[in-house]
Amino acid sequence: MAELIAPEDLPAVATAPQVAKVVQTTVDALAQDRYRRRGIPYVKIAGRVRYLREDVLKLLADNRIGGPDAA
């Protein structure tokens, strides 16, 4: 199994492989989400896809189900 990264350990500007480790998916699945214009917002820097840590953390928080802080 691939090494996981804790969300708080994600760099401020992360690559697709780093984000894939946090959300436990594949780089290809992230690419499909970008193609379908869904999933985690991203930026392109010199033609390269990058994800902002704050967007990844927001996605995780927005999709949380259950627990004491759930709406």
PAVO-34777 format. One record per residue (C-alpha): residue number from 1; x, y, z; residue in one letter. Coordinates in nm, 2 decimals. Each point is the difference from the previous one (the first is absolute). Example, Ala and Ser with C-alpha at 12.3 -4.5 7.8 and 13.67 -1.06 7.14 Angstrom:
<recs>
+-------+--------+--------+--------+------+
| tormi |      X |      Y |      Z | roke |
+-------+--------+--------+--------+------+
|     1 |   1.23 |  -0.45 |   0.78 |    a |
|     2 |   0.14 |   0.34 |  -0.07 |    s |
+-------+--------+--------+--------+------+
</recs>
This chain:
<recs>
+-------+--------+--------+--------+------+
| tormi |      X |      Y |      Z | roke |
+-------+--------+--------+--------+------+
|     1 |   0.00 |   0.00 |   0.00 |    m |
|     2 |   0.12 |   0.35 |  -0.08 |    a |
|     3 |   0.13 |   0.22 |   0.28 |    e |
|     4 |  -0.28 |   0.23 |   0.13 |    l |
|     5 |   0.04 |   0.37 |   0.08 |    i |
|     6 |  -0.19 |   0.17 |   0.28 |    a |
|     7 |  -0.21 |   0.29 |  -0.13 |    p |
|     8 |   0.19 |   0.24 |   0.22 |    e |
|     9 |   0.33 |  -0.12 |  -0.14 |    d |
|    10 |  -0.09 |   0.09 |  -0.35 |    l |
|    11 |   0.21 |   0.28 |  -0.15 |    p |
|    12 |  -0.17 |   0.34 |  -0.05 |    a |
|    13 |   0.02 |  -0.07 |  -0.38 |    v |
|    14 |  -0.02 |  -0.38 |  -0.07 |    a |
|    15 |   0.04 |  -0.22 |  -0.29 |    t |
|    16 |  -0.26 |  -0.25 |  -0.12 |    a |
|    17 |   0.20 |  -0.30 |   0.15 |    p |
|    18 |   0.01 |   0.17 |   0.34 |    q |
|    19 |  -0.37 |   0.08 |  -0.01 |    v |
|    20 |  -0.08 |  -0.36 |  -0.11 |    a |
|    21 |   0.18 |  -0.13 |   0.31 |    k |
|    22 |  -0.21 |   0.23 |   0.23 |    v |
|    23 |  -0.34 |  -0.08 |  -0.15 |    v |
|    24 |   0.10 |  -0.37 |  -0.06 |    q |
|    25 |  -0.07 |   0.00 |  -0.38 |    t |
|    26 |   0.21 |  -0.02 |  -0.31 |    t |
|    27 |   0.16 |   0.27 |  -0.21 |    v |
|    28 |  -0.22 |  -0.13 |  -0.29 |    d |
|    29 |  -0.32 |   0.05 |   0.20 |    a |
|    30 |   0.11 |   0.36 |   0.08 |    l |
|    31 |   0.06 |   0.05 |  -0.38 |    a |
|    32 |  -0.35 |  -0.13 |  -0.08 |    q |
|    33 |  -0.15 |   0.24 |   0.26 |    d |
|    34 |   0.18 |   0.29 |  -0.16 |    r |
|    35 |  -0.12 |  -0.11 |  -0.35 |    y |
|    36 |  -0.36 |  -0.03 |   0.13 |    r |
|    37 |   0.04 |   0.34 |   0.18 |    r |
|    38 |  -0.08 |  -0.14 |   0.35 |    r |
|    39 |   0.19 |  -0.09 |   0.31 |    g |
|    40 |   0.28 |   0.20 |   0.15 |    i |
|    41 |   0.07 |   0.35 |  -0.15 |    p |
|    42 |   0.34 |   0.03 |  -0.16 |    y |
|    43 |   0.24 |   0.25 |  -0.15 |    v |
|    44 |   0.24 |  -0.02 |  -0.29 |    k |
|    45 |   0.35 |   0.14 |   0.05 |    i |
|    46 |   0.20 |   0.00 |  -0.32 |    a |
|    47 |  -0.23 |  -0.27 |  -0.14 |    g |
|    48 |   0.03 |  -0.22 |   0.30 |    r |
|    49 |  -0.29 |  -0.10 |   0.22 |    v |
|    50 |   0.03 |   0.10 |   0.37 |    r |
|    51 |  -0.25 |  -0.02 |   0.29 |    y |
|    52 |  -0.02 |   0.25 |   0.28 |    l |
|    53 |   0.00 |  -0.16 |   0.35 |    r |
|    54 |  -0.29 |   0.23 |   0.11 |    e |
|    55 |  -0.21 |  -0.14 |  -0.29 |    d |
|    56 |   0.08 |  -0.36 |   0.09 |    v |
|    57 |  -0.08 |   0.06 |   0.37 |    l |
|    58 |  -0.33 |   0.18 |  -0.09 |    k |
|    59 |  -0.11 |  -0.29 |  -0.22 |    l |
|    60 |   0.06 |  -0.25 |   0.28 |    l |
|    61 |  -0.18 |   0.22 |   0.25 |    a |
|    62 |  -0.29 |   0.07 |  -0.24 |    d |
|    63 |  -0.05 |  -0.37 |  -0.07 |    n |
|    64 |   0.01 |  -0.11 |   0.36 |    r |
|    65 |  -0.29 |  -0.21 |   0.11 |    i |
|    66 |  -0.09 |  -0.06 |   0.37 |    g |
|    67 |   0.19 |   0.09 |   0.31 |    g |
|    68 |  -0.07 |   0.28 |   0.26 |    p |
|    69 |   0.07 |   0.29 |  -0.24 |    d |
|    70 |  -0.21 |  -0.13 |  -0.29 |    a |
|    71 |  -0.29 |   0.21 |  -0.11 |    a |
+-------+--------+--------+--------+------+
</recs>
